[in-house]
Amino acid sequence: MLDLLATDHTLASELLERTSSTLRVQEIVRLSLAPAFLLAAIGAVMNVMMARLIWVADRIERLEARMEDDQSPKERRELLRLRRRRRLAQRAVMFATAAALTISLVILLLFVSAFIKPQIGTLTAIAWIATMLLMIAALVLFVMETFVAASGQRSEDAAPDEGS
């Protein structure tokens, strides 16, 4: 890129002209603030999702180690429910990660748009919409995981103690 700029003075001067304006750079930074805040929010949501996923995975490992071959019907049901929770949580994290990647792409496209003549507003809007769809999918999966967790807790509360 530097070699190209050094040999082609018209390209170099054009790039400098398009990006040297403080107002233009300020505008790009201002436009990238909303996606940057969304990226931070996605990270916070992913932190919660990962904490739940780690807890579920640890619980599965402890149950499997404790049960070995002799599983009661209650333990089998719990293991099945935990595995379902793990699948939902894993998918939620994957969709949230994809949303973080696409919102990062939005930020990149906003800055690249200052350096190129072709208008990429449509591409930026498509990336933004993709981010929202991926995040919606991640949140729906996360809600499903919490419903599975809550339904398991309700069934445990309603069942009589085996020891009494």
DAHUJO-V936460 format. One record per residue. SS is DSSP state (alpha for helix, beta for strand, coil for the rest). OMEGA is omega as a letter, one per 40 degrees, with the letter a starting at -180 (none if undefined). NEAR is the number of other ideal C-beta (glycine too) atoms within 12 Angstrom. Layout:
# DAHUJO-V936460
ss;omega;near
SS;OMEGA;NEAR
SS;OMEGA;NEAR
This chain:
# DAHUJO-V936460
ss;omega;near
coil;i;11
alpha;i;10
alpha;i;9
alpha;i;13
alpha;a;16
alpha;a;10
alpha;a;11
coil;a;14
alpha;i;13
alpha;i;12
alpha;a;20
alpha;a;20
alpha;i;13
alpha;i;17
alpha;i;20
alpha;a;16
alpha;a;16
alpha;a;20
alpha;a;22
coil;a;15
coil;i;13
alpha;i;10
alpha;i;12
alpha;i;20
alpha;i;19
alpha;i;14
alpha;i;17
alpha;i;26
alpha;i;18
alpha;i;14
alpha;a;22
alpha;a;28
alpha;a;17
alpha;i;19
alpha;i;32
alpha;i;23
alpha;i;15
alpha;i;27
alpha;i;28
alpha;i;18
alpha;i;22
alpha;i;34
alpha;i;22
alpha;i;16
alpha;i;29
alpha;i;30
alpha;i;17
alpha;i;23
alpha;a;36
alpha;i;23
alpha;i;18
alpha;i;29
alpha;i;30
alpha;i;19
alpha;a;20
alpha;a;33
alpha;i;22
alpha;i;16
alpha;i;25
alpha;a;26
alpha;i;17
alpha;i;16
alpha;a;25
alpha;i;19
alpha;a;12
alpha;a;16
alpha;a;19
coil;a;9
coil;a;10
coil;a;9
coil;i;16
coil;i;14
alpha;i;13
alpha;i;19
alpha;i;23
alpha;i;17
alpha;i;20
alpha;i;30
alpha;i;26
alpha;i;19
alpha;i;29
alpha;i;31
alpha;i;24
alpha;i;24
alpha;a;35
alpha;i;30
alpha;a;22
alpha;a;31
alpha;i;36
alpha;i;25
alpha;i;25
alpha;i;37
alpha;i;35
alpha;i;23
alpha;i;32
alpha;i;37
alpha;i;26
alpha;i;26
alpha;i;37
alpha;i;32
alpha;a;22
alpha;i;33
alpha;i;35
alpha;i;26
alpha;i;28
alpha;i;37
alpha;i;29
alpha;a;23
alpha;i;31
alpha;i;32
alpha;i;25
alpha;a;23
coil;i;28
coil;a;26
coil;a;25
coil;i;18
coil;a;13
coil;i;12
coil;a;12
coil;i;21
alpha;i;17
alpha;i;13
alpha;i;21
alpha;i;29
alpha;i;20
alpha;i;17
alpha;i;30
alpha;i;28
alpha;i;19
alpha;i;25
alpha;a;34
alpha;i;23
alpha;i;19
alpha;a;33
alpha;i;32
alpha;i;21
alpha;i;25
alpha;a;35
alpha;i;27
alpha;i;19
alpha;i;32
alpha;i;32
alpha;i;20
alpha;i;22
alpha;i;34
alpha;i;22
alpha;i;18
alpha;i;29
alpha;a;27
alpha;i;16
alpha;i;19
alpha;i;26
alpha;i;16
alpha;a;13
alpha;i;16
alpha;i;18
alpha;a;11
alpha;a;10
coil;i;16
coil;i;10
coil;a;9
coil;a;10
coil;a;5
coil;none;5
